[in-house]
């Protein structure tokens, strides 16, 4: 059982390594529990699919309200696969 838990932890860290989580947590909170700058959805309440769609939409410039430009800059450097993998580590 310990080997499985360790493998899951290592896998989660590897998935997170592609996305700079520190930049996210600065606005969204340590557990993604805050509305970024009082304007966004609470990411912790979103589904993995909604998070992935939002991140890819920000990247494409097709999603978002007042923070659209800021978020596009944050996610532009990541591949869609990176964003999908990251989305699986947060939310519901």
N, C-alpha and C positions, 0 to 999 in steps of 0.2 A: 504494500500500500504506500509506503514511503517513496518508493521508486516512481510510482505513478504521480504522486503529488509533486515530486521534484521535476519530473518530465513536463508536467503541466505548467509549473512555474517558469521553467526555462523557456518553454514555447511561448508563453505570454510575454516574457521579457524580450524574446526575439521579435515578436510581432510589434511590440511597442518601440523597438529600437529604430524602426524606419520612420516613425513620426515623432517629432519633438513634442512630447507630452507637456513639458514645462511651459511651453508657449501657450498651450491650450488652457492649462490650469490657472494661469495668470488672470484670465478673464472669466473662465467658466467654473472656477473653484477646484479644490483638491480632489473632490469626488464628483465633479461635473454637476454640482447641485445648485449652481447659481445661474441666473439670467445674465449673460455677458453684457456688461455696461447697462443693465436693466432693460435690455431690448430683445434678447434672443429667447428661444425656447430653453427649458431646462433639459440639457442633454441626457442626464441620468434618467429622465422620464421617457425618453424616446426609444423606439425599437432599434435594433442593429440595422435593419433595412432602411429605416428613416434616416438614421445617422449617415449611412453610406450614401444614400441619395442626396442628402443635403450637402455633404462634403464634395461630392462630384458635381453637384449643381453650382456650388460656389466656384469650383475650379473652372467650369465651363462659362460662368457668368450668367447662368440661367435661373439662379435661386437666390433668395435673400431679399431683405428689406434694407434698412438704413446701414447695416454693417456689411453689405455685399462686397464693396470694394476692399475693405480691410480683410475679410475672410478669403477673398480670391487670392490675395497676396500670401496668405498663410498656407494655403493648400496647393498652390500652383506648382510647387517643386516636387510634389508626390505623385506617384503613378496611381492609376485607379486601383490596382492590386494592393498598394500600400494603404490606400484609404479604406478599401474593403476589409483588409486585415485589422486595421485599427478600429473600425466600427464594431467588429466582433468582440473587442475587449472592453467596451463601455456600453451603457444603456441596458435595455431589456432584451 
